[in-house]
Amino acid sequence: MFDPAKPSYYIHPAHHAAGGESKAVINPATMQTVGHIADAMPQEIEQTLSAATAAQKRWKKLDAKSRATMLHHIANRIEATDMRRCAELMSREMGKPYPEAIGEVANCAGAFRYFAEMARDDGGKVAGTTQTGSFQHARYEPLGVSVHIMPFNFPILLMCWTVAASLASGNGCIVKPAPATTLSTLEFMQIFEALPDGLIACLPGGAAVGEALIASPKTHAIAFTGSVAAGKAVATAAASCMKPAVIEAGGSDPMIITANAPIDVAAAGSVTAAFHMSGQVCTSAERFFVVDSVHDEFIAAFARETKRLRIGNGLTKAEIGPLVSEAAREKVIRLVEDAKAKGATVVTGAKIPESQPVGWFYEPTILTGCTSDMAIMREECFGPVAAVMRVADFDAAIEAANDSAFGLGASVFTTSLEEAMEAADRLEAGMVWVNNPLIDNDALPFGGWKNSGIGRELSRLGLDTFRRSKMVIIDHKPVVQGWWYPYPDDWFYDDATGRRHV
């Protein structure tokens, strides 16, 4: 249960807060109850924010080396801890295949190490002086307490990306997990046990909890990952409070297969790009643009590779788990049926698997003959569907790929250096992958253009989200400056003579 004497975080097996109504967590693969959670109550939110505020005031006074040492300790703890329980909970509560769940939590340590050293190395900038005898510089300071509103698909990794940057900057952190992955998030919070009490907290809940955290005068920055509609609402709420926000709002990423693509490699890579975690990845390849001369060869290889995938419970030997909810699957079905009604051809999939009558499963699906008037080419599907459009050439592929309200990522398969460089230049997306989709790098910015978001995670840009600059001018040899008041009489304009000071 919630302990007001130590409101630093919730730890398993206390999976729910004190006052909220208990709600069952349902496994989307088996429809069985996994556990129970409850929304944090207003008084718990206020107590937690007060504790975070007090802890942050002490945390920000630590020198950068001490904070870095603590973040390295967290990284060590991640690497040394048996994460199987956390990964199992993630698989049970949202359906992610276990190898992907264990891989997610295992990859979190790097973010803490990167931001520990980045914040220690980069504390400001000394500028060229505008006056003799003046030391002029900018320094970075923490914002206060940051709010981290997390998605269900990568609940731990994406939390660590922004929490590591915020802690490194000297802030306190409040995590609001996705309702669908609250259990695994609570389990992971034990990693932060060595941090000062109150500095980081996890407050379960839905939209109401997120809204309260954004509106509170005790919070100062927002990190959000989720849908476009929710992202716009969060950005608007944050802006109304004059709080900086980094918004990652998903996308409908294009994949281009050029005439120079290595077909076998492209087919294998496309399977992962389209169907990883049942397509529930913000950077999943959803819209495929395949040059006419290789279209049929690619589709044959793509279908062959897709049919090798196994469908099942995330805790079995299966690459394709269930979608997170009934609503998620209904959206996928709607988009696929709309495409079929408008002339798309089903190459494989496009149905609920007969082998999985229970749970929110959907077969990995390839549709060809797709056109720009189909909803699946305009909306984010967020399911295991590759919608393929045949295009005349590379230029047509680039034009079609850019014809979208989204701009998170974009992928290309080609052996032509010219095409690779052109794609990097011309694709309207925050990230471009050539021959290796989906990967990220702690030292490079992650984020989108257009409706896919504002701000950046990772890299120095991700660090800057959680700190503010302060310009400082120090004249170490005080003298009376010639431009100070009062001005000499001969500086003034003489209306009688028209004399002007030069």
N, C-alpha and C positions, 0 to 999 in steps of 0.2 A: 504494500500500500504506500501511498504518498506520505513521506515523512517531512513535515514542515520544518523540522529541526535541521534537516540536511537536504535542501531542495536542489541539489546540484544536478541530479539526473535520476531517471527511473532505471532500475536494474532488474533484469529477469531474476526470479519468476514473478515479480510485481509488475505485471504487464498492463495494469490500468491505474488510472489516477483515482484519487480518493472519492470524489463526489459524483463523477459522471456516471451516466447509465451504461451498464456493461453491454457490449455488442459482440456477437460471435464473429470470429474470423473463419471464413469458409475456404477450403482448398478448392481452387478452380478446376483441378483435375479429377477429384474424387467426390466433391460436394460435401465432404465431411468437415466437421468443426475442428479447427486447429487450436484455437485458444480464444481468449476474450480480451477486448480492449475497451477503453472508455475515453471520451474527450476530456481534456483538462478543463477544469472549472475556472471561472473568472478569478476567484480568490487565489487559486493555485498559480494562475498566470501572473498575477500581481506579485505574489510572494517570490516566484522564480525570477521575475524581472528585477525585483529589488535586490535579491541575492547576487544576480549577475552584475548589476550596477556596482555594488560594493566590491565584488571580486575584481572587476575590470579596473577599477581605480588603482588597485594594488598591482595588478598584472602589468599595466601600462608603464609603471615606474621601474619595472625590471629592465636591466640593460639587454641589448639585443642578443648578446652571447648567452645569457641565462635563459632567455625565451627559446633560443635555438636549441640549447641543450635539452630543454623540456620537450620540444617537438621531436627531436631525435629519439628521445626516450619513448614517445608514443609510437614512432616508427618501429623501434626495437620491439615494443610490446606487440604490435600487429604481426611482426614476423615470427615472434616466439609463441604466440597464442594459438591454441588449437581452435581453428575457425569452423570446424565441421558443424557444430551446433548452430552457429549463425547461418551458414550456408543451407543447412537442412531446413531451418525455419523459413528462409527466403523461398526455397523450392516449394514448401508446403503452402505458404500463404499467397504466393502469386504465380506459381507454376514454372518458374525458371528452371531449366535443366541444371542439375547439381554441379556438373563440371564448370558451368558458367558462373554459378553462384559462388563456388569456392574460389574461382579465378578472380572474381570481382573483389572480394574482401582481401585476397592476397596481394592485389595490385595497389592497395591504398597507401602503403608505407612511403612510396616514392614521392607523393605529393607533400607529405610532411617534411621529408628531407629537403626537397627542392625549395619550398618556401621558407624553411628555417634558414637556409644559407642565403637565399635571395634577400630576405629582409635584413639579415646581418650585414650583407655587402652593400645594399643600396638604401642609404638613410637620407639622401638628399642630394643637392647640387650646389657647388660653388660657382657663381657667375662672374664673368668679367666685370670689374667695377665700373661704375659711371662717375665716380668721384675719387680723387686721391685720398688715401687714408681711411677708406671705408671698406669694411668686409661685408660682402653682400652674398647671401645664400638662401636656398630654400631647404626646408626640412619637412619630413613626413611625420604625421602624428595619427594615432588611431581615431576612429570615429566614435567609438563607444561600445554599443551592443548591436550585433548584427543578427538578422533573422534569416534562417535558411529553410525555405519551403521546398520540400523534396518530391521527386516523382517516384513512381513504383518500379520503373524498369531498371534503374541502377541506383537503388536507394542509398547504398553505402559509399560507393565510389564517388558519385557526384556530391554527396555530402562532404566527403573528405577533401575534394578539390577546393571548395569554398571555405570550409571550416579551417583548413590548414592555412590558407591565405589570411583569413581574418585573425586567427590566433597569432600568427607570425607578426601581424601588424600591430598587435597590442589590444585587440578587442575581446569582448566576451561574446559568446555565441548561444543562440537559442535555435534548436532544430525542431521544425514541425514536420514529422515524417508523413509520407503518403499513408492514408488509411489502409491501403492494401499491403503495405510492407512495414507496419509499425512494430511487429514482433521482432523481426530481424534487426531493425534499427535499435530497439531497446536493448537487445542482446549485445550489439556492437558497442553501445555506450560504455560498457565496462572498460573498454580500452582507455578511456579518459580518466580513469580512477585516480591517477597521480596528479592531475591538475588541481589547482586550488578549488576548494569547495565553492560551488555556485558559478564558476566561470563558464561552464558549458552545461546546457540542459536540453532535455528532449521532452517536448510537450505534445502528446498525441492529440489529434483532433481533425476536424474537417475545415471547411471554409471559414466558419465563424472564429475558430482559433487563429487562423492565419490573418483574418481581418483585424482581430484584436491586437495581435502582435505588431502589425504594420502601423496601426493607428496610435499605439502607445507612445507617449513622449519619452519613454525609457529605452526605445530602440532607435537606431540611427542609420541602418543600411539594410537592404533586402537582397537576397539571392533567391531566384526562382527558376525552376525548370518544370515545364508542363505544356498545356495546350495554348494555342494562340489566344483564344477567348479569355482564359484565365490569366495568361501573361499580360494582356492589355489591361485587365482589371487590376492586377497587382501593380503594374507600372503607373496607372492612373492614381491609385491610392497612395503609392509612395511619393509621386510627384506632388500630390496635394499637401503632403507633409514635408516637402522639400528634402526628401531622403533619397540618396543615390540608390539605384537598383541595377542589378545585372539580370537580364531576362533571357532565358533560352526557351524559345517557344515552339520547338519542333520544326518539322519541314516535310517536304515531299521531294526527296533528293533524286536528281537524275543520274542515270548511268549511261554513258555513251560507249558503244562498241563500234570502233572505226574499222575501215577496210583493212587497216594494218594491225588489227588486234591479234594477239596470240590466242586463238579460239579456245583451246583446251584450258589454258590458264584463266581466260576471261569467264568461261563457263563455271569453273570451280569457284572463282572469286565472287561471281555474281550470286551463286547459291548462298554463300555466307552473307554477302551484302544485303540480299533481299530477305532471307529467312532466319537470320540470327535472332534468337530469342523470339521466334514466331513473328518476326517483323516488327516487334515492339521496341525498336531502337530509334531514337530521334534522327539519326543519320542513316537509317535504312535506305537502300536504293529502292525506290518505288516506281519511278518512271524510267523506262528503258528506251533508248533511241539507238536503233541498230541500223547501220548503213546497209543499203539494199544488197550490195554485192556479197555480203557475208551473212545476211539475215537468216537464211534457211539453215546454213551450217551451224551458226551459233545457237539457234533455237533447238536444233536436234541435240547438240551437246549440253545445253542448259537443261533441257528436259531429262536427259539421261542422268545427269548429276543429281537433279532434284529428286528423282525417283529412288535414289539410294538412301534418302533421309528416313529416319524412323520416327514415328509419332507415338507419344505416350506420356505418362506421368514423369515429371521432372526428376524423380528419384529412381527411375529405371533407365535402361540404356536407350535413350531417345534424344534426338537433336531437336525435335519439334514438340514443345509442351503446349499447354492450353493457353488461350488468350486470358487476360486477367479477369474478365468479367463477361456476363451475358451481353451487356451493352456494347462492349468492345467487339464481340463477335457479330452482333446484329449490324453494326456499322460496316464491317467487312462484307457481310452478306449483301447489304444494300448496295454497296459500291460495285461489287462483282455482278450482281443481277442487272444493275443499270448498264454496265458495260456490255454485257451479253445482249441485252435488249437493243442496244445501239450498234450491234454488229461485231463485237469482239468474239474471237474464237478461243475456246478453252483448249489449251495444250495438255495441261495436267491439273488435277485438283479441282477447285471451285465447288467443294462440297464438304459436309461434315463427314469425317472418316467413320466408316462402318465399324471399325475396330474399337472406336472410342465413343460409345453411345452416351456415356456419362461425362460431364465436364464441358468446358467451353473450347473444345478443339475445332480446328479447321485445317484442312489439308493445304500444304504449300502449293500455290497456284501460279500458273503462267498463263497470261492472256495475250494473244497477238491480235493484230488488226485494230489496235486502240487508236482513238482519235481525240483531238483536243476538246471536243464537245462533251466528252464523257466525264462524269463527276470524279472518277478515279484518277483522272489526270489533273484535276483542279484542287482536290482536297487531300489532306493527310489521311492515308488509309490506316496506318499503324497496325498492320496485320500481315500475314504471310502471302502477299500477292505481288507479283511482278507484272506490271502493265507495259506491254511492248508496243512501240510505234516504229514502223519501218520508215526510214528517211533516205533521201537520195544520196547525200554525201555528208562530209564532216561539217561543213558550214551550216547545212540544214539542221544537223543534230545540235549544234551550239545554239542556234536560234530557238529551236523547240525547247531545249533544256532551260533556257532563260525565260521562256514564256510561262512564268509562274509567280504567284504572290509570295512564294517561299524562297529562301536563299540560305539555308543552313550549310549543307555540303553538296558536293558534286563529284562524281567519279568517272574516270575514263580508262579504257583499256586500249593501248596502242603500242606498237614498237617504233613509231615515228617520233623522233625528237621534235620535229617541227610541230606535229600535232599536239604533243605533250605541252610544249611551251605556249602554243596558241590557246590551248584549253585553260592553262593556268592564268593567262592574260584575260581571256574573254568570258569565262564562266562567272555568272553573277551569284557568288556564294562566298560565305566566310571561310570555307575550307575546300580544298581541291585535292583529290587523291588520284594518282596515276598508277595503275597496275597493282594497287594495294589498298583497298577501301577500308574505311572505319577506324584506322589506327589513330592514336593521339600521342602527344608529347608534352610532358609537364612544362617544358621551356617554350612552347609555342601557343599562341592564343587560340582558344576554342570558343566559337560563337558564330552567329549568323547575320545575314543581311535581311533587308525587307521585313516581312512579317515574322521572320524566324528569330527575331530578338534584338536586344540592344546590350551593349557592354560585352565584356569578355571574361571567361574563366581561364585559369592557368596562365603561365608566363608572367612577365612583369605587369602586363595590363590587368591580369587577374588579381595581382597584389594591390594595384592602385585602386581597385574597386573598394577596398576596405581601409583606405587611409586618405587623409587630406593633407594638402600642402600648406605650408606657412612661410611666407617671405620674411626674411630677417635682415635688417640693415644695421650694422654696428660700426660706428666711427670710434676707433680706439684712441684717437687723439682729438678730443673735442675742441673745436674752434667755432667761432662765429662765422656763419656762412654769408657770403655776399648777397645772396638772393632773399635773405630773411627780412621780415618787416622790422622797422619802417623802411620804405624805399627812399633813395636820395631824391631831392626835389627835382633834379634835372632829368629824372626818368619819366616824369609825368608829361602828358600832352598839354601844350599851351594853346588854348582856344583863341586867344587874342592874336598871336603871331602865326599860329598854325605849325609851330615847331613840334616836331616829333622826336622822341628819344631814339637814338640809333645804338 
